[in-house]
Amino acid sequence: MAPAIQLWSTAGSTFDLASQRGKTVLLYFQEGLTCQPCWDQLKDIQSNISQFKALGIDTIVSITTDPLDALRQKVSDEGLTIPVLSDPLLVVSQAYTANGYGMMGNSRDGHTFIVVGPDGRIRWRADYGGSPNYTMYVPISNLVADIRAGLNGGSS
């Protein structure tokens, strides 16, 4: 089962993963304000949202450890509509062990994608940000192919 998520969102409310039951959710844990490739990744996901919807993904959120006010400004500056969740105490990040794959040690998230199915179970996961390559951007075609393979029982 996916650990609980209740975090403030740049969308102006609290995001609660439990309220997403019945939907497939893509979680994107990223390094945050100082990682422009992470924001480019999120913008490209938004630009190619139809490819993710075609995989059955209903909801996409990004999670980082930065404060909400700074995230709101960055989301506005980048023209993003995908909600970004603020996890400053790393509670959710640690529950998903997403803070073990970044360039900044355990104090920030890396570049982790997780698909949570309609039943609340993790259906697929990839930690692209880990050592030794610390990949901070995955081409959309590769990401979509990895998710498709993972959801269809293949490896990512």
matplotlib code that plots the C-alpha trace (Angstrom):
import matplotlib.pyplot as plt

x = [0.0, 1.1, 1.9, -0.5, 0.0, -1.5, 0.5, -0.2, -0.4, 0.3, -3.3, -4.4, -5.5, -4.3, -3.7, -4.8, -3.9, -6.7, -9.2, -7.8, -9.0, -10.5, -8.0, -4.5, -2.0, 1.5, 3.8, 6.9, 9.4, 12.0, 14.8, 12.9, 13.6, 17.3, 17.0, 15.9, 16.0, 13.4, 11.1, 11.8, 10.7, 7.4, 6.8, 7.3, 5.0, 2.4, 2.9, 2.5, -0.2, -2.3, 0.4, 0.1, -3.7, -3.4, -1.6, -4.7, -3.1, -5.8, -3.8, -0.2, 1.4, 5.0, 6.5, 9.5, 10.8, 10.7, 8.4, 4.9, 5.2, 8.4, 6.8, 3.8, 6.0, 8.0, 4.9, 3.6, 6.9, 7.0, 3.4, 2.5, -0.9, 0.2, 0.1, 3.4, 3.2, 5.4, 7.0, 9.5, 9.8, 10.4, 7.6, 6.2, 9.6, 11.0, 7.9, 8.5, 12.3, 12.3, 15.0, 17.6, 18.2, 19.2, 22.5, 22.0, 22.0, 19.0, 17.9, 16.1, 14.3, 16.0, 14.1, 11.6, 8.4, 5.7, 2.3, -0.3, -3.3, -7.0, -6.8, -4.1, -1.3, 2.0, 1.9, 5.2, 8.3, 11.5, 14.3, 16.2, 18.1, 20.3, 24.1, 26.3, 24.5, 22.0, 19.7, 17.5, 15.6, 14.1, 12.9, 9.1, 9.2, 11.5, 9.4, 6.1, 7.7, 9.0, 5.6, 3.8, 6.2, 5.9, 2.1, 2.0, 4.2, 7.5, 10.5, 11.4]
y = [0.0, 3.5, 5.6, 8.3, 11.8, 14.9, 18.0, 21.6, 22.1, 25.0, 24.5, 26.2, 23.3, 20.1, 17.1, 13.9, 10.7, 8.8, 11.1, 9.9, 6.3, 5.0, 7.1, 6.3, 8.9, 9.7, 11.1, 12.9, 13.5, 16.1, 18.2, 21.5, 25.2, 24.8, 22.0, 23.6, 20.2, 19.0, 21.9, 21.3, 17.7, 18.9, 21.4, 18.6, 16.3, 19.0, 19.6, 15.9, 15.2, 13.3, 10.6, 10.1, 10.1, 7.4, 5.2, 5.6, 8.2, 10.5, 12.8, 14.0, 15.8, 16.7, 16.7, 18.6, 19.8, 23.5, 25.9, 26.4, 30.2, 29.8, 26.9, 28.9, 31.6, 29.0, 27.3, 30.7, 31.6, 28.3, 28.4, 25.1, 23.8, 20.5, 20.9, 20.8, 19.7, 21.0, 18.4, 20.6, 18.0, 15.2, 13.1, 11.9, 11.8, 9.5, 7.3, 6.7, 6.7, 9.3, 11.4, 8.7, 9.4, 13.0, 14.9, 16.7, 13.6, 12.7, 16.4, 16.6, 14.3, 12.9, 12.1, 9.4, 8.5, 6.4, 5.3, 4.6, 2.5, 3.1, 0.6, 2.7, 0.2, 1.2, -0.3, 1.1, 3.0, 4.3, 6.1, 7.9, 10.3, 7.8, 7.4, 7.3, 9.2, 11.4, 11.7, 14.8, 14.7, 11.7, 12.3, 12.0, 9.2, 7.2, 7.9, 7.0, 3.8, 2.9, 3.5, 1.5, -1.4, -1.3, -1.2, -4.0, -6.2, -5.5, -4.0, -0.3]
z = [0.0, -0.7, 2.4, 3.2, 1.8, 3.2, 2.1, 1.2, -2.5, -4.8, -6.0, -2.8, -0.7, 0.9, -1.3, 0.3, -1.5, 0.2, -1.5, -4.9, -4.4, -7.6, -9.6, -10.8, -9.5, -10.7, -7.9, -9.0, -6.2, -7.3, -5.8, -6.0, -6.5, -7.3, -9.9, -13.2, -15.0, -12.5, -13.4, -17.1, -16.5, -14.9, -17.7, -20.3, -18.4, -18.5, -22.2, -22.9, -20.4, -23.0, -23.1, -19.4, -19.6, -22.3, -19.7, -17.4, -15.1, -13.8, -11.5, -11.4, -8.5, -7.8, -4.3, -3.0, 0.3, -0.5, 1.4, -0.1, -0.8, -2.8, -4.7, -5.6, -7.1, -9.0, -10.3, -11.5, -13.1, -14.9, -16.0, -14.4, -13.6, -12.2, -8.4, -6.4, -2.8, -0.1, 2.2, 4.3, 7.1, 4.6, 6.2, 2.9, 1.2, 3.9, 3.9, 0.2, 0.6, -2.2, -0.4, -0.9, -4.6, -4.9, -5.3, -2.0, 0.2, 2.3, 2.8, -0.5, -2.9, -6.0, -9.2, -8.2, -10.0, -8.4, -9.8, -7.2, -8.5, -7.9, -5.0, -3.2, -4.0, -5.6, -9.1, -10.5, -9.3, -10.8, -9.0, -11.8, -9.6, -7.8, -7.8, -9.8, -12.7, -10.8, -13.7, -13.2, -16.5, -18.3, -21.9, -21.9, -24.5, -22.2, -19.1, -20.8, -22.1, -18.7, -17.0, -19.7, -19.4, -15.6, -15.6, -18.0, -15.8, -17.5, -15.9, -16.1]

ax = plt.figure().add_subplot(projection="3d")
ax.plot(x, y, z, "-o")
ax.set_aspect("equal")
plt.show()
